[in-house]
Amino acid sequence: MLKNAPVTPILPATDIERAKKFYTEKLGLTVSPSQEPGGIMFEAGMGSKLYIYQRAPVKVEHTQANFEVQDIEAEMAELRGRGVVFEEYDFPGLKTVNGVAEMGDGFKAAWFKDSEGNILALGQSTKK
């Protein structure tokens, strides 16, 4: 049933206007003309959407959304130019170098936090 249904990440924000500014100015997303009550819907690539809603602070310790990109280094350079700071990790089985982790099996990933502390990722398949 759901294998053909689009999925929309839904993320919390303690300051909805600050989050709106981050997603439009830092990530370049567009606010959708069709809005949902209590939050903001953003349009992203290939018809996908991202919804941010107002709520009290929550602690986030995992990736909540991933943007699939063609050139992770180029995307990171552009986002860094807009003030986005990438996380550095050094865990067993996961180490970033200049913000990028080689995940094996032809996949690279990088993580950053939005203005509300949500953990977002960039992912690039390097398989040809």
N, C-alpha and C positions, 0 to 999 in steps of 0.2 A: 504493500500500500504506500509506504512512505518513500520508496526508492526513487520516485520521480518528483517528489515534493521539494521545493526550495527550502533552505534553512536560513533563518535570520538570527544572528547572535543578538542577545539582549543583555546589556551591561548596565550596572548601577552607577549613578553619579550623585554625589552629595551636593554639588553645585552645577546645576544643569547649564547655566550660561557659560561657566568656565569650560565645561565639557564641550559645549557647542563650538566655542572658540578654538579649542584644541583640535577637534575633528575637522573643522573647516580650514583653519589656518595652517596647522602643522601637517595634517594628513591629506588635505586637499579634497576631502569628501564634500558632497553637495547635500544640503538639506532638502529632503523630499517635499514636493508640494502637497502631498497627501499626508497629513500629520495625524498622529495618534494622541489621545488625551494622556496627559501626565508625563510626556517625554518628547523626544525628537527622533524622527526617522531620517537616516542618512542613506543616500544612494552611493553604491560602490560599483566596482567593475562587473561586467557581464550580467547586469540585472540584479546583482545581489544587494542586500540592504543590511544596515546595522541600526539597532534601536537602543537609545540611551534613555533611561528613566530615572526620575528623582527618588532617592531613598536615603535613609540614614547610613552612616559609614559601615562598611563591611571589610573584613580582612581577606585579601585575595592572595593565594599562594600557588596558583596554577595558571596556565595559559587559558585565556577565555575566548580568543578569536585569532585566526591566522589569515593573513593576506598572502595569497599565492602570487608570486612575482616571477618574471622572466629573468631578471638580473638583480640578484640580491645586493651586490656591492653598489650598483648604481642607485638603487632605491634607498639604501642606507646613506649614501653620500647626500642625496637630495634631502632626506629627512633630517640628517645631522645639520645641514645648512639651515633648516627651519627650527633648529633647537631641540630636536628629539635626541635623547640620550639612550644608548643601547646598553643593556645589562651585560655583565661579564659573569660567567658561571664556571666553576671548577668542581664538578662532582664526579664520583666514579661513573665512568661511561659517558660523561658529557662535559666537554671543555670548550669554551669559546676562545677564539683568537681574534682580537679586534672586533669583538661582538658577534662573530660568526661561528657556529658549530657545524662541523662536518658530521652528519648523522649516519653516514654509511648508506649503502644501498642507493647512492646517487641523490642524496638530499642534503641541503644546507638550510640552516635556520638561524634566526636572530630574534631577540626579544627586547621589548621596551615597555614602559608603563605610560598609560595615558595620564591626563591631568587629575584623574580620580584614583589612581593607584591600580587600575585594572591592567593585567599583564596581556599584552598583545604580541603577536609574532609575525615575522615575515618568513615565508618558506619558498624554496626554489628547488624543483626537481632538476638534477643535472644529468639525468639519463637522456640519451639521444634515441 
